[in-house]
Amino acid sequence: MDLGRIFKSKAKKIEEKEKLKKLLKEKYSYFRTLLHTNNDVLRIMADMEEKLSGEYVFDMHYIKTNVNAISNGVIGIIKNLNALSDNKYAQLENVYYEIKEKIEKALSSKIDIPVTDFTIPFESLPKDAINIAGGKNVHLAELKNILKIPVPDGFVITSYSYIKFIEYNQLKEKITRILNEANINKIEELEQCSIKLKEIIVNSEMPPEISSSIKMAYENLCKKLNKKCLVSVRSSAIHEDSDFSFAGQYSSFLNVKEEFIPEKYKEVLASLFNTRAIFYYKTKGFSESDMVMAAGVLEMVNAKVGGVMYSKNPNNPESENIIINAVRGLGKLVVDGAVTAESYVIKRHPQLSIVEKLPGKQDKMLICNEDGDIEEIPLPPHNYGFYLSEENALKLAKFAIEIEQYYGLPQDIEWAIDEEDNIYILQTRPLKIMDILQRVISNLEDTSAKKVSKPPKFEGYNILIDRGVSACKGVGYGKAFILENDSMLEDFPEGWVLVAKHTNPQYVVIMNKASAIITDVGTPTGHMASLSREYNVPTILNTENATKLLKHGQEITVDAYNCLIYEGKVEKLIEMAKIEGPFKETLIYKMLEKILKFIVPLNLVDPTSNEFKPENCKTLHDITRFCHEMVMHEMFTMWERYDSEIHAIPLVTGLPIAILVLDLEEGLKEGIDKATEDDVLSIPLRAILRGMKSMQWPGPPPVDAKGFLGMVAHTASIPEDELNKTAKKSFCIVTRHYMNFSLRLGYHFSMIEAYAGENINDNYIKFFFKGGGAAIDRRFRRVKLITEILKTIGFRISTKEDIINAILTKYDTPTIERYLEIMGKLTAYTKQLDMVLFNDAVAQMYIDEFVKKYIKKN
């Protein structure tokens, strides 16, 4: 005997055994990783789909981060499937990259900033120059050059100057990183982000060529005016005063001396990153490439009267009225909402006429002083006169009509009148008009009530406040949040009503949370009012003393149609006012909608269809669906490709079945050569064994004694040890959560595969059955019996002759275990059953009996 050869042969077998076990464990790890990644991807998809409800605010960073996570996850899924299947599905990568390219194309929206001079005079600015000069500057140039409407002389510091400023100081990557770190739902993070970015901009060096260009442009302006002048340095971002107002989000500086223009220009650039501007750009769907700032440098108008006018009433556009708000001195107090402005209502038809005017309540005014600063002057109490003359009010109204006709849209216009009574237009932008009232009226149950112009006053409720001016009509309900100082905004809770003394554009950072806004002082022509209409937050201004009458935490219902504030909850009013959120109208919402078309829709639904192929995957969801189905198929059939039975150990169960078990990972107790039921740790195998052990083997009560009972008696009398020696063995590969069980019983073969883990999306049972020793009609009846029973517990089944393929997916682990127990019982119940299924009635009898005894009673 050649002992050396024997030992060498044994060592080689041990080596092969370990190598095969390592390979199988590796294959299983691909399977498990794929399932885990698939669940992560589906979770992110679900979260992004949820955002389409319009009830959530998100930013471009959210979209890009999650699209990137989904893309990386899907390519990982593909690679794991190909690693498991020996690269059988290589074509999937090409399909993936085609879809990814479409997504990236939809995501890219980079603005092209043309190379221009660093400064351009207003009279030389082209008509379509938004990307050169920003919206605010372009509109002023159009008024001046095309409509010949009086606008202060000045020049533009171009968008290209901003690009060069960022390049010169190498700030691009730093800005993007800091912006991406800020969570839009955490005000303190936005504020810290803003502080960092503004410090970076203000402390950066001004490129010498830009400084030189600004100096020359200012000198040319003075030559044209034939005098040395102070100027205003005004923001003019690319999207400012367009479809997105950015009202009050950026900084402008008034009454600036020549030597301070470069410094104020840098502060204007820094204001691109004001807290409220960051929130606005993130929630409206702009990317970092959209964050480009131009500036306007205009001769300062030392106004004796200033203010804002709307070419149409934003709360009642059908009235065809023009609304003008005015204050003594600079109009900044109007847009800031710091005082109650005097107001004019001017009717357009049949000719311009003043139909109403109300005095303001102004206890202070702003003026320009000679030192290049703005000075606040107190006014005597009860200073309620009119400072805008009726004549000038009508002139302003005429300008409003001209500007509206030119742009084809209602306009929000800032204006000023100097000491010589010259009118100047300082800014114009599209007026945000919310057509809310009609949608509210359409929700009224009483059709006759649809004729009214606003919701009715509800009797039986305590009205806390019945005055004020509506800035954005609507209805809001929540607890009152009395704002004592702006730092409290960080703690503003979801769904509360903001109650503040003054209006402030900074409140935009909580407009995604507020159910309504109420202020003591303010006008509907201010920046905050414009933003509340844009975010569709019901807003009542100028209530005089809401901060004193309402208590912090008090439940209130705000009717911003009738300017009524009810105590408690007015259910009927709230129901009437339910409308879709304004976030669905934003650029970022539409961007998400566009991108998800390449991610979420599921076209591959039926795995048994001929269309279930890689080339028919149209979305990333299709790919995950295909891969999930194929990985189960690969695991189900993989064990046939490897001679793994010789490396398994016997499982002693007391059943008349010889079973070998190969443990890949925590499926059996360690260090055993023979396993009992107590040694089994695999959740699926333990479950199916419980079912098998609970049954009387080998089959159901006898029907055909001659053919069946003799066989049963003989089989049952065979000891298990003898059966293990002579019978074709059944084979099971297991882990803690996985089982692939090949059962050989007599003349038929079945395979049960199952996964029972923590995530419901991973869990499944697959079942395959073939064969039998009886005549074909009896085998078909057995197929019918098994399929009918499996259908009752939710399996999807396909059959061909005497072959069954069935699958059950997405149940929690206890349910998977329960169904595996039933399958264990079914395995025992149907053993050799085709021998007694001599007609359809008998088959149906066995179906009914099994369902009644083993399924329905559970």
C-alpha positions in Angstrom: 0.0 0.0 0.0 1.4 3.4 -1.0 0.7 5.4 2.1 2.3 8.5 0.6 0.0 8.4 -2.4 -3.0 7.9 -0.1 -2.1 10.8 2.2 -1.3 13.0 -0.8 -4.7 12.1 -2.4 -6.4 12.8 0.9 -4.6 16.2 1.3 -5.6 17.1 -2.2 -9.3 16.3 -1.5 -9.1 18.5 1.7 -7.5 21.3 -0.4 -10.2 21.0 -3.0 -12.9 20.9 -0.4 -11.6 24.1 1.2 -11.2 25.8 -2.2 -14.7 24.9 -3.2 -16.2 26.0 0.1 -14.3 29.3 -0.2 -15.7 29.7 -3.7 -19.2 29.0 -2.6 -18.9 31.4 0.3 -17.7 34.1 -2.1 -20.6 33.5 -4.4 -23.0 33.8 -1.4 -21.3 37.0 -0.4 -22.1 38.5 -3.8 -25.7 37.4 -3.4 -26.0 38.9 0.1 -24.3 42.2 -1.0 -26.6 42.5 -4.0 -29.7 42.1 -1.8 -28.4 44.7 0.7 -27.5 47.2 -2.0 -30.8 46.6 -3.8 -32.6 47.5 -0.6 -30.6 50.7 -0.1 -31.3 51.7 -3.7 -35.0 51.1 -3.4 -35.1 53.0 -0.1 -33.5 56.1 -1.7 -35.9 55.8 -4.7 -38.8 55.7 -2.4 -37.6 58.8 -0.5 -37.1 60.7 -3.8 -40.6 59.6 -4.9 -42.0 60.8 -1.7 -40.6 64.3 -2.4 -42.9 64.4 -5.5 -45.8 64.9 -3.1 -44.8 68.5 -2.9 -45.0 68.5 0.9 -41.2 68.5 1.3 -38.5 71.1 0.6 -35.2 69.9 -0.8 -32.3 71.3 -2.7 -30.1 70.4 -5.7 -27.5 68.9 -3.3 -30.2 66.5 -2.2 -31.0 65.5 -5.8 -27.3 65.1 -6.8 -26.3 63.2 -3.7 -29.2 60.7 -4.0 -28.8 60.3 -7.7 -25.2 59.5 -7.2 -26.0 57.0 -4.4 -28.6 55.3 -6.6 -26.2 55.2 -9.6 -23.3 53.8 -7.6 -25.7 51.3 -6.0 -27.0 50.0 -9.3 -23.6 49.5 -10.9 -22.6 47.7 -7.7 -25.7 45.4 -8.1 -24.7 44.7 -11.7 -21.1 43.8 -10.8 -22.2 41.5 -8.0 -24.7 39.7 -10.3 -22.0 39.2 -12.9 -19.5 38.0 -10.3 -22.0 35.5 -9.1 -22.9 34.3 -12.6 -19.5 34.3 -14.2 -20.3 37.5 -16.2 -23.4 36.2 -17.8 -25.1 39.6 -17.8 -22.3 41.8 -19.0 -24.7 43.6 -21.4 -26.3 45.3 -18.4 -23.4 47.6 -17.9 -24.0 49.1 -21.3 -27.7 49.6 -20.5 -26.7 51.2 -17.2 -24.3 53.7 -18.8 -26.9 54.7 -21.4 -29.4 55.6 -18.7 -26.8 57.3 -16.5 -25.8 59.5 -19.5 -29.5 60.7 -19.8 -29.7 61.5 -16.1 -26.4 63.4 -16.2 -27.6 65.4 -19.2 -30.9 66.3 -17.4 -28.8 67.4 -14.3 -26.5 69.6 -16.2 -27.8 73.2 -16.4 -24.6 75.2 -16.5 -25.1 78.9 -17.4 -22.8 80.2 -20.1 -21.3 83.5 -18.9 -19.8 85.3 -21.9 -16.5 87.1 -21.9 -17.2 90.8 -21.8 -15.7 94.0 -20.5 -15.6 94.2 -16.7 -17.9 97.3 -16.8 -20.5 98.4 -19.3 -22.6 101.7 -19.2 -26.4 101.2 -19.1 -26.9 102.9 -22.5 -24.5 100.4 -24.1 -26.0 97.2 -22.6 -27.6 94.9 -25.2 -31.3 94.0 -24.9 -30.9 90.2 -24.1 -28.0 90.5 -21.7 -29.2 88.6 -18.6 -26.1 86.5 -18.4 -23.9 89.6 -18.8 -25.6 92.0 -16.4 -28.2 90.1 -14.3 -32.0 90.5 -14.4 -32.3 93.8 -12.4 -29.7 95.7 -14.6 -31.1 94.4 -17.9 -34.6 95.6 -17.0 -33.4 99.0 -16.0 -31.4 99.3 -19.3 -34.5 98.3 -21.3 -36.6 100.9 -19.5 -34.0 103.5 -20.2 -33.0 102.6 -23.7 -36.2 101.3 -25.2 -39.1 102.8 -23.3 -37.3 106.0 -22.5 -38.6 105.9 -19.0 -36.5 107.9 -16.5 -33.9 105.7 -14.8 -30.8 106.9 -12.9 -27.6 107.0 -15.1 -25.0 104.4 -14.2 -23.0 101.3 -15.3 -22.9 97.6 -14.8 -20.1 95.6 -13.2 -20.6 92.4 -15.3 -21.1 88.8 -14.5 -17.8 88.1 -16.1 -16.2 90.3 -13.4 -17.6 87.9 -10.8 -16.2 84.9 -12.7 -12.8 86.5 -12.8 -13.0 87.5 -9.2 -13.7 83.8 -8.2 -10.9 82.5 -10.5 -8.4 85.1 -9.3 -8.9 84.1 -5.7 -9.3 80.3 -6.5 -12.6 80.1 -4.6 -14.8 77.8 -6.8 -14.2 74.5 -5.1 -14.2 76.0 -1.6 -17.6 77.6 -2.2 -19.1 74.4 -3.6 -17.9 72.4 -0.7 -19.2 74.8 2.0 -22.6 75.1 0.2 -23.0 71.3 0.0 -22.4 71.0 3.7 -25.4 73.1 4.7 -28.7 71.4 5.5 -31.6 73.6 4.3 -33.7 72.4 7.2 -31.3 73.6 9.8 -31.1 77.4 10.0 -28.0 77.4 12.2 -26.1 75.4 9.5 -27.3 77.8 6.8 -26.2 80.8 8.9 -22.7 79.2 9.5 -22.4 78.5 5.8 -23.3 82.1 5.1 -20.9 83.6 7.6 -18.0 81.5 6.2 -18.7 82.3 2.5 -19.2 86.0 3.1 -16.0 86.3 5.1 -14.2 84.5 2.2 -15.5 86.9 -0.4 -15.1 90.1 1.6 -11.5 89.2 2.6 -10.5 88.2 -0.9 -8.4 90.5 -3.1 -10.0 92.6 -5.8 -8.3 91.8 -9.2 -6.4 95.0 -10.3 -8.0 95.0 -13.8 -11.5 95.0 -12.3 -10.6 97.8 -9.9 -9.2 99.8 -12.7 -12.3 99.3 -14.9 -14.7 100.4 -12.1 -12.6 103.6 -11.5 -12.8 104.4 -15.2 -16.5 103.7 -15.5 -17.2 106.0 -12.5 -15.1 108.8 -14.0 -17.1 108.5 -17.2 -20.4 108.6 -15.3 -19.3 111.9 -13.5 -18.3 113.4 -16.9 -21.8 112.6 -18.3 -23.5 114.1 -15.2 -21.0 117.0 -15.2 -20.6 116.5 -11.5 -19.1 114.3 -8.8 -21.9 112.0 -7.5 -22.6 109.5 -4.8 -24.0 106.2 -6.1 -26.0 103.2 -5.1 -24.3 99.8 -5.6 -27.1 97.3 -6.3 -27.1 93.5 -6.6 -28.1 92.0 -10.0 -27.8 88.3 -9.9 -28.4 86.2 -13.0 -31.9 85.0 -11.9 -32.9 88.1 -9.9 -36.1 89.8 -11.0 -36.9 87.0 -13.4 -39.5 84.2 -12.9 -37.8 83.9 -9.5 -37.8 87.2 -7.7 -35.1 86.7 -5.1 -36.9 89.7 -3.5 -34.8 91.2 -0.7 -32.4 88.3 -0.8 -29.3 90.2 -1.8 -27.7 93.4 -0.6 -27.7 96.8 -2.1 -25.9 99.9 -0.7 -27.1 103.5 -0.9 -25.3 106.8 -1.0 -21.8 105.3 -1.6 -18.7 107.5 -2.1 -16.3 106.8 -5.0 -13.5 105.3 -2.8 -15.9 102.8 -1.3 -17.4 101.4 -4.5 -14.9 98.4 -4.8 -15.5 97.5 -1.1 -19.3 97.7 -1.5 -19.1 95.7 -4.7 -17.4 92.9 -2.8 -20.2 93.1 -0.2 -22.7 92.8 -2.9 -20.9 89.7 -4.2 -20.8 88.3 -0.6 -24.6 88.8 -0.3 -25.0 86.1 -2.9 -24.4 83.9 0.1 -26.8 85.6 2.6 -28.6 83.0 4.7 -31.9 83.6 3.1 -30.4 83.7 -0.4 -28.7 80.3 0.1 -32.1 78.9 1.3 -33.9 80.4 -1.7 -31.4 79.2 -4.3 -31.4 75.7 -2.8 -35.2 75.4 -2.5 -35.8 76.8 -6.0 -33.5 74.4 -7.7 -30.5 76.3 -8.7 -27.0 74.8 -8.8 -23.7 76.4 -7.8 -23.1 77.4 -11.4 -26.2 79.6 -11.2 -24.7 81.6 -8.3 -23.4 84.4 -10.4 -23.6 88.1 -9.4 -23.4 91.3 -11.5 -23.9 94.7 -9.9 -25.4 98.0 -10.9 -23.7 101.3 -10.0 -26.3 104.1 -10.4 -26.4 107.8 -9.5 -27.9 108.1 -6.1 -31.4 109.6 -6.0 -31.9 111.6 -2.8 -35.6 110.9 -2.6 -38.1 113.1 -0.9 -40.7 110.4 -1.5 -40.1 106.7 -2.4 -41.9 103.4 -2.5 -43.3 100.5 -4.4 -46.2 100.1 -6.9 -47.9 97.0 -8.3 -49.3 97.3 -11.8 -52.1 95.0 -10.6 -53.5 94.1 -7.2 -51.8 90.8 -6.4 -54.7 89.7 -4.3 -57.4 90.8 -6.7 -55.9 90.9 -10.3 -59.4 91.0 -11.9 -60.0 94.5 -10.4 -57.5 96.1 -12.9 -56.4 98.4 -10.1 -52.8 99.8 -9.6 -51.6 99.8 -6.0 -49.0 102.4 -4.9 -47.4 102.5 -1.5 -45.3 105.5 -0.5 -43.2 106.9 2.4 -41.5 110.1 3.0 -37.8 109.9 2.2 -36.1 106.8 0.8 -38.5 104.0 -0.2 -36.4 101.4 1.7 -38.8 101.6 4.6 -41.6 100.3 2.3 -39.8 97.3 1.0 -38.5 96.5 4.4 -42.0 96.7 5.9 -40.7 98.9 8.7 -43.6 101.4 8.7 -47.1 101.6 7.5 -46.9 103.3 4.1 -49.6 105.6 2.6 -51.4 103.9 -0.2 -53.2 104.7 -3.4 -55.6 102.6 -5.4 -55.8 103.8 -9.0 -58.4 102.5 -11.4 -57.2 101.9 -15.0 -60.5 102.2 -16.9 -62.0 104.2 -18.5 -59.2 106.5 -17.6 -56.6 106.6 -14.8 -58.4 107.8 -11.6 -57.7 107.5 -7.9 -60.5 105.5 -6.3 -59.0 105.2 -2.8 -56.1 106.6 -0.7 -55.1 105.8 2.8 -52.7 107.8 5.0 -49.6 106.0 6.4 -48.3 105.8 9.9 -44.6 106.8 9.7 -42.6 107.6 12.8 -39.3 107.8 11.0 -37.7 108.5 7.6 -34.4 107.7 5.8 -32.4 110.4 4.0 -29.0 110.6 2.3 -26.4 112.6 4.1 -23.3 114.3 2.6 -20.9 111.9 4.3 -22.0 109.0 2.1 -24.3 107.3 4.5 -28.1 106.8 5.2 -29.5 108.6 8.2 -32.7 107.7 10.1 -34.7 110.8 11.1 -37.5 110.6 13.7 -40.8 112.1 12.7 -43.3 113.7 15.0 -46.1 111.4 16.3 -49.4 111.2 14.4 -47.5 112.3 11.2 -50.2 110.9 9.0 -50.2 113.2 6.0 -49.8 112.4 2.3 -46.3 113.0 0.8 -47.0 111.6 -2.7 -49.1 114.0 -4.6 -52.1 112.8 -6.6 -50.4 114.2 -9.8 -47.3 112.1 -9.3 -49.4 109.1 -8.3 -51.1 109.2 -11.7 -47.7 109.7 -13.5 -46.4 106.6 -11.7 -49.5 104.7 -12.6 -49.0 105.6 -16.3 -45.4 104.3 -16.1 -46.7 101.1 -14.5 -49.0 100.4 -17.4 -46.2 101.1 -20.0 -43.9 98.7 -18.2 -46.5 96.0 -17.8 -47.4 96.2 -21.5 -43.8 96.0 -22.5 -43.1 92.8 -20.5 -46.6 91.4 -20.9 -46.8 90.6 -17.2 -48.0 92.5 -14.1 -45.0 94.3 -12.5 -43.6 95.0 -9.0 -41.9 98.4 -9.4 -39.7 100.4 -7.1 -39.6 104.2 -7.6 -38.3 107.5 -6.2 -39.0 111.2 -6.5 -36.2 113.7 -5.9 -36.3 117.2 -4.4 -36.9 118.6 -7.9 -39.9 116.4 -8.3 -38.2 114.2 -10.9 -39.6 110.6 -11.0 -37.1 107.7 -11.4 -37.8 104.0 -11.7 -35.3 102.1 -9.7 -36.3 98.5 -10.3 -39.0 96.3 -12.0 -39.7 92.6 -11.7 -42.6 90.2 -12.5 -45.3 90.5 -9.8 -46.2 87.1 -8.2 -49.9 86.7 -8.3 -51.4 83.8 -6.5 -54.7 82.6 -7.9 -55.6 80.9 -4.7 -59.1 82.3 -4.1 -60.7 80.6 -7.1 -59.2 77.2 -6.0 -60.6 77.7 -2.5 -64.0 78.7 -3.8 -64.1 75.6 -6.1 -63.8 73.4 -3.0 -67.0 74.8 -1.4 -69.7 72.2 -1.3 -72.5 74.7 -1.8 -72.5 75.6 -5.5 -74.3 78.8 -4.9 -71.4 79.8 -2.6 -69.0 79.8 -5.6 -70.4 83.1 -6.6 -68.9 84.8 -3.5 -65.5 86.5 -3.7 -64.1 85.1 -0.5 -64.8 82.4 2.2 -67.6 83.3 4.6 -67.1 84.5 8.2 -67.7 81.5 10.5 -70.0 82.0 13.4 -69.6 80.4 16.7 -65.8 80.9 16.9 -64.0 83.5 18.9 -62.3 86.0 16.6 -59.1 87.3 18.2 -58.1 89.8 15.5 -60.3 91.2 12.6 -58.0 93.7 10.9 -54.9 93.9 8.8 -53.9 93.7 5.1 -53.6 90.4 3.2 -50.2 89.9 1.5 -50.9 86.3 0.5 -54.4 85.0 0.6 -55.0 81.6 2.1 -55.8 79.7 5.3 -53.4 78.5 7.9 -53.7 76.7 11.2 -51.2 76.1 13.9 -49.8 77.4 17.2 -48.7 81.0 17.4 -44.9 81.5 17.5 -44.3 85.0 18.9 -41.0 86.2 17.5 -39.2 88.4 20.0 -35.9 88.4 18.1 -34.6 86.9 14.9 -32.4 84.4 16.6 -35.5 82.5 17.7 -36.1 81.5 14.0 -33.6 78.6 14.6 -36.2 77.0 16.8 -39.3 77.6 14.7 -41.4 74.4 14.7 -43.0 72.8 11.7 -46.6 73.9 11.1 -46.6 76.9 13.5 -47.8 80.4 12.7 -45.1 83.1 12.7 -46.2 86.2 14.6 -43.7 89.1 14.3 -43.6 92.9 14.8 -42.2 93.8 11.4 -41.9 92.1 8.0 -38.4 90.8 7.1 -37.2 89.0 4.0 -35.1 86.8 6.4 -38.3 85.0 7.3 -37.9 83.1 4.0 -35.8 80.5 5.9 -38.9 79.3 7.8 -41.5 79.7 5.0 -41.3 76.0 4.2 -42.4 75.3 7.8 -44.8 78.1 8.6 -48.6 77.5 8.2 -49.1 81.3 8.1 -47.4 84.6 8.9 -48.8 87.6 10.9 -47.1 90.9 11.6 -48.0 94.1 13.5 -46.6 96.3 10.8 -45.9 95.9 7.1 -47.3 96.4 3.6 -48.2 93.9 0.9 -45.7 95.6 -1.5 -42.6 94.7 0.7 -40.0 92.0 -0.1 -41.3 89.6 2.5 -44.8 89.9 1.1 -43.5 89.0 -2.3 -41.7 85.9 -0.9 -44.8 84.8 1.1 -46.8 84.8 -2.2 -44.0 82.9 -3.9 -43.9 80.2 -1.1 -47.7 80.4 -0.8 -47.8 81.1 2.9 -51.0 82.8 4.0 -49.9 86.2 5.3 -51.7 89.1 7.2 -49.7 92.3 7.7 -50.4 95.5 9.6 -52.5 94.0 12.4 -51.0 96.6 14.7 -50.7 94.5 17.9 -50.9 90.8 17.0 -47.7 90.2 19.0 -49.5 91.5 22.1 -53.0 90.0 21.6 -51.8 86.5 20.7 -50.0 84.2 23.2 -47.0 82.0 22.4 -48.3 78.4 21.7 -51.9 79.5 21.4 -53.8 77.5 18.7 -55.2 79.8 16.0 -56.7 79.6 12.5 -55.6 82.4 10.1 -58.0 83.5 7.4 -55.9 85.7 5.1 -58.8 86.3 2.8 -60.9 88.2 5.3 -57.9 89.2 7.6 -59.5 87.2 10.5 -57.7 85.3 13.2 -59.8 82.7 15.0 -59.1 81.1 18.3 -58.6 77.4 18.0 -59.2 75.2 14.9 -61.9 76.1 12.3 -62.1 72.7 10.5 -64.5 73.8 7.8 -62.4 76.8 6.8 -59.2 74.6 6.7 -60.9 72.0 4.5 -62.1 74.7 2.1 -58.6 76.1 1.6 -56.8 72.8 0.8 -54.7 73.4 -2.3 -51.5 71.9 -3.7 -48.3 73.2 -2.3 -46.4 75.9 -4.3 -43.2 73.9 -4.2 -44.6 71.9 -7.2 -44.1 75.0 -9.3 -40.4 75.4 -8.5 -37.5 74.7 -10.8 -36.1 72.1 -8.5 -39.3 70.2 -8.2 -39.5 70.0 -12.0 -35.9 68.9 -12.1 -36.6 66.1 -9.7 -39.7 65.1 -11.8 -37.6 65.0 -14.9 -34.7 63.0 -13.5 -36.9 60.4 -11.8 -38.4 59.5 -15.2 -35.0 57.8 -15.8 -34.9 56.2 -12.3 -38.2 55.2 -10.9 -40.7 53.8 -13.5 -40.8 50.1 -13.7 -41.3 48.6 -17.1 -40.0 45.0 -16.4 -42.9 43.6 -14.4 -43.4 40.0 -15.4 -40.2 37.8 -15.0 -41.9 35.1 -17.1 -42.4 37.4 -20.1 -40.2 37.2 -23.1 -39.6 41.0 -22.7 -37.8 40.4 -19.4 -34.4 41.1 -20.8 -31.5 43.4 -20.1 -32.0 45.4 -23.4 -35.6 46.2 -22.3 -34.4 48.0 -19.1 -35.4 51.7 -19.5 -34.8 52.9 -16.0 -32.4 52.2 -13.1 -35.4 50.6 -11.3 -35.8 48.2 -14.2 -32.2 47.2 -13.8 -32.6 46.5 -10.1 -35.7 44.5 -10.8 -34.0 42.4 -13.4 -30.9 41.8 -11.2 -33.0 40.9 -8.2 -34.9 38.3 -10.2 -31.7 36.9 -11.9 -29.7 36.7 -8.6 -32.4 34.4 -7.2 -32.3 32.4 -10.4 -28.5 32.1 -10.3 -28.5 31.0 -6.6 -31.3 28.5 -7.3 -29.3 26.8 -10.1 -25.8 27.5 -9.0 -25.4 24.4 -6.8 -25.9 22.1 -9.8 -22.7 23.5 -11.3 -20.5 22.3 -8.4 -19.9 18.9 -6.9 -20.4 20.1 -3.4 -22.2 17.2 -1.8 -19.0 15.3 -0.9 -18.1 18.2 1.4 -21.3 18.2 3.4 -22.2 16.4 6.7 -25.2 14.2 7.3 -28.3 15.6 9.1 -30.0 13.1 11.4 -33.6 14.0 11.8 -35.6 10.8 12.4 -37.3 11.3 9.0 -37.1 8.8 6.2 -34.9 11.1 4.1 -31.1 11.1 3.8 -30.0 14.7 4.1 -26.5 16.2 3.6 -25.8 19.8 4.7 -23.1 22.2 3.6 -22.8 25.2 5.9 -21.4 28.3 4.3 -21.9 30.8 7.2 -23.5 30.3 10.6 -26.0 27.7 9.3 -24.9 24.9 11.7 -23.1 24.8 15.0 -19.3 24.7 14.6 -17.1 21.7 15.0 -19.5 18.9 14.3 -19.2 15.9 11.9 -22.9 14.9 12.1 -25.7 17.3 12.7 -29.0 16.9 14.6 -32.0 19.2 14.4 -30.6 21.0 17.5 -27.4 21.8 15.6 -29.3 23.7 12.9 -29.0 27.5 13.2 -30.3 28.3 9.7 -33.7 30.0 10.1 -35.2 28.6 6.8 -34.0 25.0 7.4 -35.2 25.0 11.0 -38.7 26.1 9.7 -39.0 23.5 7.0 -37.8 20.8 9.4 -40.5 21.8 11.9 -43.1 21.2 9.2 -41.7 17.9 8.1 -41.4 16.6 11.7 -45.0 17.5 12.5 -46.4 15.2 9.9 -47.1 11.4 9.8 -44.8 10.0 7.2 -44.8 8.8 4.4 -48.2 10.1 3.3 -51.9 10.8 3.8 -54.6 8.3 4.7 -54.7 5.4 2.2 -57.2 5.2 -0.6 -55.9 2.5 -2.9 -54.8 -0.2 -0.4 -53.4 -2.6 -3.0 -51.1 -0.3 -4.8 -50.2 2.2 -2.1 -50.3 0.7 1.5 -47.8 -2.0 0.7 -45.4 0.6 -0.6 -45.9 2.9 2.4 -45.5 0.1 4.9 -42.4 -1.1 3.2 -40.9 2.4 3.1 -41.8 3.3 6.7 -40.2 0.1 7.9 -36.7 1.0 6.6 -34.4 2.3 9.4 -32.9 5.7 8.8 -29.4 4.5 8.9 -30.1 1.9 6.2 -32.0 4.5 4.2 -29.0 6.8 4.3 -26.9 4.1 2.9 -29.1 3.1 0.0 -31.3 6.1 -1.0 -30.4 9.0 -3.2 -29.5 11.7 -0.7 -31.1 15.1 -0.4 -28.7 18.0 -0.2 -29.0 21.4 1.6 -26.7 24.4 1.5 -27.3 26.8 4.4 -26.3 30.1 6.1 -28.1 31.7 9.0 -30.7 33.3 6.7 -30.4 31.3 3.5 -31.3 27.8 2.5 -31.1 25.9 -0.8 -32.7 22.4 -0.2 -32.6 19.8 -3.0 -35.1 17.1 -2.1 -35.1 13.7 -3.7 -38.1 11.6 -2.7 -38.7 8.5 -4.7 -39.1 9.3 -8.3 -39.5 13.0 -8.1 -37.3 15.9 -7.3 -38.0 19.3 -5.7 -35.9 22.2 -4.7 -36.8 24.8 -2.1 -34.8 27.9 -1.7 -35.5 30.6 0.9 -34.0 33.7 2.4 -35.3 35.0 5.7 -33.6 38.2 6.9 -34.3 41.5 8.5 -35.3 43.3 5.4 -38.7 42.3 4.0 -37.6 43.2 0.4 -34.9 40.5 0.6 -37.1 37.6 1.8 -38.4 35.0 -0.6 -39.2 31.3 -1.1 -38.6 29.6 -4.5 -39.9 26.2 -5.2 -39.2 23.8 -8.1 -40.8 20.4 -8.6 -40.4 17.7 -11.2 -41.2 14.1 -11.9 -43.0 11.1 -10.3 -43.3 7.4 -10.9 -47.0 7.2 -11.7 -48.9 7.5 -15.0 -48.9 10.9 -16.6 -52.5 11.7 -15.6 -51.7 11.1 -11.9 -48.6 13.2 -12.1 -50.6 16.1 -13.6 -53.1 15.8 -10.7 -50.2 16.0 -8.3 -49.0 19.2 -10.1 -52.5 20.6 -9.8 -52.7 19.7 -6.1 -49.4 21.3 -5.3 -50.1 24.5 -7.4 -53.6 25.0 -5.9 -52.2 24.7 -2.3 -49.3 27.0 -3.0 -51.7 29.6 -4.6 -53.7 29.8 -1.4 -50.6 31.2 0.4 -49.7 33.7 -2.3 -47.1 31.9 -4.5 -46.8 33.1 -8.2 -46.7 29.9 -10.2 -45.9 28.7 -13.7 -46.2 25.1 -14.8 -45.2 23.1 -17.8 -46.3 19.4 -18.0 -45.2 17.9 -14.6 -42.8 20.8 -13.8 -43.7 23.5 -11.3 -41.8 26.8 -10.8 -43.2 29.0 -7.9 -42.0 32.0 -6.0 -43.2 34.0 -3.0 -41.5 37.3 -2.1 -41.4 40.2 0.3 -42.9 38.8 3.5 -41.4 39.3 7.0 -39.3 36.6 8.5 -42.0 35.1 10.8 -44.3 34.8 7.8 -41.6 33.2 5.7 -41.0 30.7 8.5 -44.7 29.9 8.7 -44.9 29.3 5.0 -41.8 27.1 5.0 -43.4 25.0 7.8 -46.4 24.6 5.5 -44.1 23.5 2.7 -42.4 21.0 5.0 -45.8 19.6 5.7 -46.7 19.6 2.0 -43.5 17.7 1.2 -44.5 14.9 3.5 -48.2 15.1 2.5 -47.5 14.6 -1.2 -44.8 11.9 -1.0 -45.8 9.2 -3.5 -49.2 10.8 -3.7 -49.6 10.4 -7.4 -50.1 6.7 -6.8 -53.5 7.4 -5.3 -54.7 10.4 -7.4 -56.8 8.2 -9.7 -59.4 10.9 -10.5 -59.9 14.7 -10.2 -62.4 14.4 -7.3 -59.8 12.6 -5.1 -57.2 15.2 -6.0 -59.6 18.0 -5.0 -60.4 16.1 -1.8 -56.7 16.1 -0.8 -56.4 19.8 -1.7 -59.4 20.8 0.5 -58.1 18.6 3.4 -54.6 20.1 3.4 -55.9 23.7 3.2 -58.3 23.1 6.0 -56.0 21.3 8.3 -52.6 23.0 7.7 -53.3 26.5 6.3 -56.6 27.9 7.4 -56.2 26.8 11.0 -52.9 28.8 11.1 
